[in-house]
Amino acid sequence: MTGVFHTLGSPPPFSRSILFPPLLIPLPPHPPPPAPMATESTPHKPHVPFKALTIAGSDSGGGAGIQADLKTFTSLGTFGTSVLTSVTSQNTLKVDGIHPIPADFVAQQLEAVLSDIGTNAIKTGMLCNAEIIAAIAKTLRKFYPSTRPIPNLVVDPVMIASSGAALLDTAAIETLIQEILPLCHILTPNVPEAEYILSKAKLENPLFKAESSKIDSLEQMKFAAQDLARLGPSIVLLKGGHLPFYKKSGKVLPQELAEKIDDLSVKLEEEELELVDLIWDARTGTFTELRKEFLRTSSTHGTGCTLSAAIAANLAHGLKDLNAIIRGGNYVQSAIRDGLTVGQGKGCLNHFHHVVRRSIEKPTRFNPHPLTNHLLKACADDWSKYTHHKFVQGIADGTLPKESFIHYMKQDYLFLQTYARAHGLGAFKAKTMAESKAFADIVVHIATESKLHIDYCTKWGITYEEIINTPESMANVAYTRYVLDIGMTGDLLDLGLAIAPCLIGYGQIGNRLYNDPNTLKGDANPYWEWIKSYHGADYQAAVDRGIANLERQCNIQQPSAHRLKQLEDVFRTATRLEVSFWDMALHRL
Amino acid sequence: MTGVFHTLGSPPPFSRSILFPPLLIPLPPHPPPPAPMATESTPHKPHVPFKALTIAGSDSGGGAGIQADLKTFTSLGTFGTSVLTSVTSQNTLKVDGIHPIPADFVAQQLEAVLSDIGTNAIKTGMLCNAEIIAAIAKTLRKFYPSTRPIPNLVVDPVMIASSGAALLDTAAIETLIQEILPLCHILTPNVPEAEYILSKAKLENPLFKAESSKIDSLEQMKFAAQDLARLGPSIVLLKGGHLPFYKKSGKVLPQELAEKIDDLSVKLEEEELELVDLIWDARTGTFTELRKEFLRTSSTHGTGCTLSAAIAANLAHGLKDLNAIIRGGNYVQSAIRDGLTVGQGKGCLNHFHHVVRRSIEKPTRFNPHPLTNHLLKACADDWSKYTHHKFVQGIADGTLPKESFIHYMKQDYLFLQTYARAHGLGAFKAKTMAESKAFADIVVHIATESKLHIDYCTKWGITYEEIINTPESMANVAYTRYVLDIGMTGDLLDLGLAIAPCLIGYGQIGNRLYNDPNTLKGDANPYWEWIKSYHGADYQAAVDRGIANLERQCNIQQPSAHRLKQLEDVFRTATRLEVSFWDMALHRL
């Protein structure tokens, strides 16, 4: 037997290794896969995230302040840092205490962040008092002298609570106007804040024409936005949340109704209303009107904080100004639509409305094959039965009856015939020419190299006639037709997982038996060439490529938890069919 | 013409409405779809999220403290509230300032949160000083008298900085031991913290046997965990991050090497090492050892904060203790694997490592059909060409040439033959019997009701022979074979989107024409019955069911951004094929 075996020369006669030429399932060349949430990532080095800094107060209730900002940053895949100006004690009903942080300690925090971590964008929220505002401006000027622009400073001029109470005194507002607005890239006031700032700004030549500083029309919004830009910001986003318009007439909701917006029992026919956020870009002299549906809900605590944080996060990711604002607005609208009830008062936005969790973690240097590792763990029992099967043990110690091996080789040839068809199906379902070709290459390989399989069988005394007249065993029919069915009813990842247990398992078996001191090695083992073949560099490289392709497909598809269960089921079933194939071979069924 | 038309009785002769019996694409009855991240959600009411509270310090650098906690809560779909004990000025290199919050203001924040918002879990981190610790304990006792347990209090006894410096003085540690540990559900010390607490605890009858209070073996860890539990906690999670073991021998890494763990240039053969987190559940008297891979990286700032926050978030979601700890540990390991470089010093965990964003927002009361709305917006131009086609206008004002309508009706019959096959394909690809049956029902409907279609054509002077001998127009071949190809190569959502433009578009057209004052209505319009049919309650209900099913499929599949592009392409192409079908009909091509 041994003699018969080692008269065989190269190429290695074992057919499974030929199934996996370099591109098993190549990715479509375009469109490119979606970028991961933070770029600059490689699997080999901790990556540098996009960073955003919030300078604001703490809201113990979690709906606004730095809490809303950090939640927004995190949801948008941005690393958040924070400089606290004050700590508030509040819940959904009231703010019952404010503890201002000493101005020099605010500056110290800012210095700590900017001197080491840096940032791609900054947003400011509640700045507490004039001294703190001056300290922030001074520190910003220190780190960003006139030659070096502040990265994307978004200023949310928080100064009036929902209740109408002023959160900044006159001195603070004047300091904000004098010290911060000249540094500001995007200013995001709502209508009352815009009115308030302009009433204090004492513009010498104001465009703002409203009587008694009232903004109560789209035209007035335009004048106000232009005037605000004259205080420093490149862009003013004047938020129209307090000023619903009738869609048809373009008129604002009458004052007496506007005052009742928060009373949900008052009928408003909100579907006839819309909001307009107005963007004035002073650099290009252009207005952009963002029309938004009027969402009548009380879950709006933290809307302003969240919007400015989302804009800052988007800018940190490199989005252009208008795009950052539009996407920020969409994020907030979705967060309001999916709003939360958290206490007895006003509800909050749902900051994680759009967050779903990966069912399979990102590939990293520590775990480059998370899908494969997950599947091997999820199917550990069946996997062990397959890779440590008695047939395999017989191969290892050379005790496998020759008849069993011959039975196996015959069925394996028939197996390959259908396996070739499965790859033909892959070529049919492929979305690109390159992908089709990769599958077709495998079919061609199988067809060509199957001649070597025949040659090899001949050495074992098996004739071609005998092989092709052998009826397919039930285990063979079950396995191959299952793969075909998965290929027909599922997608290419399903198909990839149906063929993966064969690919990966033979690779593991080859490696293990080759290295195991208990394996009977060399001429003494009639199956030594078989072991060497699957341990060989060619086959192992094919395994690596196959795994890499499955991982890339998975990383693009980002299967939901529900979908992952389906994928596990395919992998587990194909693994069980491998066990059954060994059973069949061993017992010559 | 009109005469011919209105002699037709019911049932409505138009065939497309029969394509959509109640279950177009029913969901498989099990397994149930994955739950949304927060439960208690209905599309009609702002939902109550799972809530977790952190009581800790602020880390301006964003990697630890309440920042790490809020990032963790958010990533795990938990609404975070926070009580600040102190504000630190720090970055990745150093802590250069600590501003303690007055103890009564800490208590005030805690009262604000607990009196209104409440919480499903609490974690404590850096508690700053004895006065603050006492104030927290007092407030917790006030809200949770002995008859009402504190919900899931996880105590991370932050007391030693990475540098080894003590963050709590002796008085604070003694207060923590006396006031907080008796209230604690899960205590999560690392080895140095465990040693430190036990050295201060003055247990009368300590199990802890290490010489000079050193924990340097798994056995000592077990003694220490038991001793710590005697101070109050139900469960002690003693973290072994500082105590790597050799996998084979079970011995700890020698002291001289352990001290160099952070120096990545020193070779350690880390693959031979593992960590053990030890869980002691004093209620059941059981140990659980969690063996973890040893990840050698410097991106570990905030690990302890993050783990206790993740455990609290998991408990808030209702997970059982052991499961909450294990999953919390997995979250942290993944966050370390995907660690970040954020400054010049120690890197941070990536808290959003597993976060992917929904490409389609969650259905809400404001937007119950986000997929459909997205597709209609993404394909707006083609959609308008389809639903406002000249053929449709001719139907509306009755000016469509009879010959065009007849041509249309003949091709529509042929269309239905292949449409039936497309549903047969759906029955083949279905994953459950119920799903198969729903598709098969549609095939049966089409076959049965096609007789009515023939009858209707007869009234227009078209014979059955004429219909079946009509060659399929190119537009018809293109449309129907495209649908079949998508059905064969894609999944059921692809198939659903290939047939959706027909379903939804005819519904929109029917509604618009019926309500449009410019439509020629009644007997004066030969096509009035056609309009009425698609405006009819039966057809509109079928549209509603079809849309609802697509939305549910989408909500389960949670398509990645890449996958959504594919889905858009299917919907857009089928829409363009509808345009081409009208062109064909109008010009009798």
Interface residues (C-beta under 8 A of the other chain):
Chain A: P31 P33 P34 M37 A38 K45 P46 H47 V48 P49 K51 S58 S60 G61 G62 Q67 L70 K71 T74 S75 L76 G77 F79 G80 T81 S82 V83 L84 V87 T88 S89 Q90 N91 T92 L93 D96 G97 H99 I101 P102 F105 Q108 Q109 E111 A112 V113 S115 D116 I117 G118 E293 L295 T297 S298 S299 S334 I336 R337 D338 G339 L340 T341 V342 G343 Q344 G345 G347 C348 N350 H351 F352 H353 H354 V355 V356 R357 R358 E361 K362 T364 R365 F366 N367 F428 K429 K431 M488 T489 G490 D491 I556 Q557 Q558 S560 A561 H562 R563 K565
Chain B: P31 P33 P34 M37 A38 K45 P46 H47 V48 P49 K51 S58 S60 G61 G62 Q67 L70 K71 T74 S75 L76 G77 F79 G80 T81 S82 V83 L84 V87 S89 Q90 N91 T92 L93 D96 G97 H99 I101 P102 F105 Q108 Q109 E111 A112 V113 S115 D116 I117 G118 E293 L295 T297 S298 S299 S334 I336 R337 D338 G339 L340 T341 V342 G343 Q344 G345 G347 C348 N350 H351 F352 H353 H354 V355 V356 R357 R358 E361 K362 T364 R365 F366 N367 F428 K429 K431 M488 T489 G490 D491 I556 Q557 Q558 S560 A561 H562 R563 K565 Q566
